[in-house]
């Protein structure tokens, strides 16, 4: 394989409240790792001398083994170091708090302070609080564990202690677990139940990444929800169809984020067309049944069907098979008889024939944006506001009129023109007018052609090889080719040609991915070994076999 020789083109980028005392580590029982942003999903509050080396350690290890990020005490802070506000912040930033209420819990002012903060977060930001009553009864807390509270009253502000006493009463009324009532006190069974509950809650709060500059999405959501018959005695199937780049996947993700909490289980099976081509139907089945911290392996298609039936039996589910291009794939993923009554399946596809063959109850065509909506979306990317400056209004409308109301084209072209000189705008408009509305890739290619050689190579590498990879992985290769990866990735991101998720993974819209692969394919349509990259696994063995040293 070979890379194209370097050519030069213009670089497109120039132009919480606390109590009255300050905490120190000597008193602290519950957590010391310094959070950075929302680093932790679960905050464990516990009395060290009661449970640190036993139940708490077992629970902590079990959650970490499932991939859950847990905040707990591991003695990293220096003695005497102040941690109060940091501790309160880490509680506030966690999705779930688990107070492990044990015999000596209330004797620790740090445990009580943590508990009060958890309940404040529950009231103010709907934080999930899952109490464990470890070898104590909730009814004891309603009396404030008298001796411990009395001892605090002698040394601390009366209002602070009263807040703690109310916190003990409040937590006693929450739904949680009494350790002695679970499997006759077998702690392994309790840990398993708690971890399963935490995974379920985290899946319910997980949000798919959706662009911030959406236009008109709320109207689509309302319309689609109106198509669901809540009284239907079975699984309701809705199909969303439209051309590539119109926003089907974005709409499906927004629907998933908004309504997944109303179902016992939800799953977004992403990019089915590409995933099937790359790894087959088992890959899609695995996506469907896996959950955070609990990846599920599938040996064969029949086993996948069995696991899907088992996972969803008697569960009201919300399922999103995204970008289905063959209705035959659906029979291995969703069947009306596999889910509880009230379940909903929302399919996205470019081909509405797929929906007819799947016997969808309702179909929704996603159409192009209106001219006014298009101008808003374009302006958000080109000018970072909802409308163009007066001296750019006419040319902005002219540019927008060439995109056919396609959100992807508006985003990519708007991002490309952001902060560009007027002559670049005029030149781009001329190129756009030469391309028919339906030739989406040709419009997107204008942005690709504006990249310099190194940036083009990075774009093609990502399109063919590195979608879903962490950006650090291919950086060493790009460094070796003098492609200046940090600058290149920044340029591609600013031009909306790639996106980088919160975990540092490289993402690319399927239309842009297909554009990149088409460019490489056309290097030599008949001889794969003469192309600069191989990504089709069926071709790779033949190319390697025919290689001559």
N, C-alpha and C positions, 0 to 999 in steps of 0.2 A: 504494500500500500504506500501511497505517497501523498505528501502535502503539496498544495499548489505553491508556486513560487510567490514570494512576497511582492505585492504591488502597493502603491500608495494611493490613499484617498483621504479626503479631508476628515480630520477628527471632529465629530459632531458636538463635542462638549467643550466649549470655552465659556467663551461667552457663558391623734387619740388621747384622750385625756388620761392622766395617771393619778395615783393616790399621793398622799402628802409626804411619803418617805421615799428616799432614793435607794433602789435595790443594789445589793452587792452579791457577789457569787457565793459567799459563805452561807447565805440564807436560801439560795436558789435550788429548786428541785426539778425544774421541768424542761430546760432546753438551752443550749449554749451556742450552737452553730450560727454564724452570722448569715442572715438571709441577704440575698442580692436580688431585689425585685421580688417577683412571686416564685422563689426557688422551691418552696415547700407546698405540698398538697395537703398534708395532714400534720397537725400539731398535737403532740402527746403531752398531757399534763399528768404528773404522777408524784407520789411521795416516795423518794428514793429508798429510804430504809425499809419500806413495805414491799416494794415490787420491782426495784430496778434490776436486780440480778435474776429475777424469776419471770413472772408473767409479762412485765413490760418489755423485757429483753426478747422474749419469745414472740410477742406481738410485733415489736419493731422489726425484728429480723424477717418475719413472715411477710410483712408489708414491703420491705425493701426488696426481698426476693421476687416479688410480683411487679417490681418496677415503680413502686409508689415512693414519692419523695417525702420523707418524714423528718420532722424537727423534734429532736430530743436531746437530753443532757448527755454529753460524752466528755465533760471536764476539759474543754479546750480553753476556757477563759482563765486568765491569770487571777489569782486570789485578790480580791478587793476591787476588781474592775467593775465599773458601773455598766449595767446591761438593761436597765429598766425600760427605756423607750424603745430600744432595739427589740426587746422581748415582746412588748405590746404590739409593735409593728409586725413582727413575725406571726403573731396570732391573727392579726387583722388581715394579713396577706394570704393566709392558708384558706383552702376551700373547706376543709373539715377540721373540727377540733374534737379530740377524744379525751375527756377528763376521766382518769382511772381513780375513782373515789374509794379509798381504802381506810383502814382503821385510824391512821394518824394523818390523813390528808388535811383535815381541818386545823391541825396544830401548826401547819406551815403557812405563814403569811404569804409566801410566794405562790403556793398552790391556790390559795383563796384569791389572790390578786389575778392570777391567770384565769380562774373560773369566772370571776366578775367580768373580765375583758371578753372572754368567749361569749358570754350571754349578751353583752353589749353589741358584739358583732352579729349575733343571731338576730337581735331586734333591728339593728340599723342597716345591715347588709345581707340579711337572710343566710348567714353562715350556717352550715350544718353542724349541729352539736350532737354527738353520739356518746352518752355517758355509759361507763361500765362501773357497776357497783360491786367492787371486789371484796367479797366476804363481809359486806355490810348490807343493811337493808335501807332502801330509800326512805322509809318512814323515820329512821333515825336522824336523817338530815333535816327534816322539817322542824326538829327540836334544836337544830343548830349544833348538835354535838356539844352540849352545854359546857363541859369543862374547858374544851379548847377555846370556845368563843369567849368565855369568862376570862381566860388568861390573856387573850388579845385585848380585851377591854381595859385591862390594867395598864397597858403600855402604849396603846395606839389611840388615834383620834376616834371618837365615838361614831361619827358619821361613816368613817371608813369601815369600821367593824360592822355597823348596821348594814352597809352595802353587801358585805361578805355573807352576813347571816341571811339576807334576802336571796343571795345567789344560791346558797345551799338549799333553801326552800324551793327555788325555781327549778334547779336541776333535778330535784327529787321527783318532780312531776313530769319530766321529759321521758319519752320512750327510750329505753336503753336495755341493758342486759344485767341481770343479777347472776354473778358467777356461780353461786351455789345451786341455782335452778337450771343450769345448762348441763345436761348429761350428767347429773349427780355430781357436779363440781369438776368434771374433767376439763382442764384448761385448754387442752389441744382442740377440743370441739368448739369451745368459745372463740378461740383465736381464728379458727376457720370461718366461723359465722361472721365475725367482725370484718375480716379481710374481704370476704365475699360482699358484704354490705358496702364497704368503702369503695371497692371496685365498681359496684353498681352505681353508687352516688357520683363517683368521678366521671363515669361514662355519661351520666345524665347532665353533668355540668360542662362537659367538653364542648367546645365551640369550633366548628370548621372555619377556616380562614376565608373571609369574604371581603372583597374590596370596599374601601371606605367611601368611594366617590359614586356610589350607585345612584341611578336616576330611574324613577318609575317602578322600583321593585315592590313597593308596598301594594300598589294596585294589582300587580300580578299575584301576589300572595293572597290577597283577599279573594280574587276571582277563583283561584285554584281551591282554596278552602271551601268556597261555596259549592264546589262540584262534589264534595264528599257527602255521601248519605250516611249520617251517623246511625241510622236505624237499620242499615243493610245487614242482613243475617249472613255474614261471611267476610271475606277479605276484599276490600275495595281497591281496584287498580286504576290509577290515573297515568296518562302518558303526556309528557311535555315534548313537543317536537318543533324543530326549526333548523335553519341552516347553521353551519359551523360558525362560531364566533358571535352568535346572537345573544348568548348569556344563559343557556339552558342549565349548565352546571352551576353557575353562580346562583341562579334562582333556586335550584334544588338544595344547595348548601344553606341558603337563607331560610328555606322552609324547614330544613332539618334543625337548624339552630333554634328556630322559633317554637317548634311544636314537639320536639323529641321528648320533652319533659312530661308530655301527656300520655306517653306509652311506657310499658314495662321494659321494652328493649328497642333499640334503634340501631341501624347499621347503614353506613354510606359506602357502597361498593364503587370505588372511584375508577374512572377511565377504563370501563370494561372492554372496549374495542381494542385498545392497545395492550392491556394486561392479558387478554385472551391470546392475541397474536404472539405475545412474548413468552407466556408460560402456560397457556391452556386453561381449561375450565376449572381445574383444581385451585388455581390462584384466586379465582373469583369466589369460589366456595370458602376458601380460607379467610378471605377478607370479610365475608358475610358473617362468619361465626366467631371470629376472633374478637376479643375485647381488651381494653387497656390492662396491661400486666398479665394477660392470659392468652398468648398466641396459641392457635390451634392448628395442628398439622393435619393434612389430609393426604392419605396414601393413594387413593384412587377416587374416581368420580362417584361410584356407588357408596363408598364410605362417606363422602362429602354429603350426599343426599341424606344418609342416615343421621349424620351429626346435625344437619340443619333441622331435620324433623325433631330430633331429641332436644336441641337447644330451644326451639320455639314452641314446643308443645305446651298448650294452655297459657301462652303468653301473647298479650296484645302488643304487636310489633309495628314499627314504622321502618320500612325498607326502601332504600334508594339505589337501584341498579342504574349507574350513570353511563351514558354514551353506549347504549346497546345497539349493535348494527345487525344482529341476527337473532330472530325470535327463538331459534332452537336453543340458544344459550340459556334462555329464561327457564326452560323446563328443568334445568339442573340447579336453579337458584331459588325460584319462587313458585309455589303451587298453592292455590287457594285452600287446599285441605291441610296445609302444614302449619297454619297460624290460627290463633284464637280469633273468634268473631270480634269485629271491630278493628282488626289490623288493616294497615294501609300500605300499598306498594306504589311508589311514584317512579316511573321510568322516564329517563331522558334519551332521546334518539334524534338523529337527523332524518330518519325514514319513518313516516307515519304508517307504512305498511306493517312494520314490526308491531305496532300497537294493535292493529286489527287482528293480526295473527295471535297476539297475546290475549285477545278478548278483553281489552281495557274497557272499564265502565265509562270512562270519560276521557276525552282527548283535548289538550290545550295547545294551540299553536302560538308560539312566541314570535311575534312580529318585530320588524325593525322599529327603532325609536323614531318618533316624529322629529321634524326639523328643529322645533324648539327644545325638545329633550336632548337631541343630538348636540345642539349648541352648548347646552349646560354641561354635558359630560365632557365635550371637547375642551371647553374653557377651564374646567377643573384640572385638567392635565396640562393644558398649555399655559394657563395664567394663574392657577391655584385659586380661582374664584369662579362664581357661577356665570359670569358674562365677560366678554372681551372688552378691552379698553376701546373707547370710541374710534381711535384711529386704526384699530385692527378689526373692527366689526364687519366691514364689508368682505375683507379677504377671509376672515374666519368663516363667515356664512358660505363663501364660495368653496372653501376647503371641506366644510361639513357636508355640503351638497354632493360631493363626490364619493362619500363613504357609504351611501345607501342606508344610513341609520344603523350601521353595524357597530355595536359597542366596542369590540376588540379593535377594529380599525380606528375608531375615534380615540381610544386610549393610546394606541401605539403612535399614531400620527401626531396627536396632541402632545404627547411626551417628547417626541422627536423635535417638534417646532418650539418647544419651551425655551425661551431666552435666545432664540435664533434671530439673526439679522433679517431685515425685510427682503433682501434679495434671495435668501434661502427659502422664505415663505413663497415668493413668487415662482421660483424654480420648482419647488415641490408641487405647487398647484398645477403647473403645466404638466408635470409627470402624471399626476392623479387624473387629470382630465383625459389623458390618452388611454386610461385603463377602464374598461367597462365595469359597471357596478358589481356584476357577479364574479369578477376576477379578484377575489379577496386576496389571494396570495401575492398577486402582482402588486397590489397596494401595499401590503406588508413588506414586500421586498424592497420598496423604496427606502425604508428605514435600515434594512440590512445593508444595502449598497452604500449608505452613508457612513458605515463603520470603517475604521482602518483595518488593515490586514490582520493584525493580531486579534482585534475584537471580533472580526468575522470568524476566525479560527476557533475562538472560545465559544461563540454562538453555535457553530456547527458541532463542536465537540459535545456541548450540552444537549443539543437536539438529538444527536445520534447515540450518545453513550452515558450521559451523566444526569439525566432527569431523575430526581429522587435521591441523588448522592449528596453527602455533605460537601460543602464547597471547598473544604480543605483538601479533600482527597485528590482531585485533579490539579490542584494548584502547583504541585511539584512538577508535573509534566509541562504545564504551561510556562513555568519558570525556565525549564530546559529549552523551550522553543522561543524564549525571549518574547513572550506574548504579553508580559506585564499584567498578570492576572488580577491583581487588586484593582488597578485602574480599569481593566476590561470589564470585570464584573460590575463595578460601579456604573460604568457607562451603560451596559446592557440593562441594569436595573432601573436607572434613571429614564431610559427610553422605553420602559415597560416591555422589553423583549424577554426578560426573565423576571422571576420573583424569588425571594429567599424567605423561607418560613422561619418561625421562631426558633426552630432547632438547627438553623443554618443549612437546610436542604435546598437544593436548586430545583425550582419549578418552572414550567413553561406551558403556555396554552397549547392545546393540541394543534391548532392551526399554524402556530409558529413552529412547533416541532415538525409538522409535516412539510412546511416550507424548507426548513433546514435539511431534512432528509431528501427532499426532492432535489435540492441544489447538489448534494453529494451524489445522488443517484445519476443525475444528468452528466456528471463528470465522465461516465462511461456506462451507459445503460446495459450493454451486453456483457461486459467483462468486470465482474465485481472486484477482481484483484487489482484492477487499475484505478479503483476509487480510493479516496483518501481515508475512508473510514468504513468499517463493517459493523453493522448492528443487527442484521437478520441472522439469527443463529443457524438457520438451515443452510445459509451460504458459507458460513465461516469454515466448516470442515473441508469443503471442496477447495476453497481458496488456499487453506493451509497445506492440503495435500499436493496442490499444484505448484506451491512455492519452490523456487530453485535457489539454493544457497549460492 
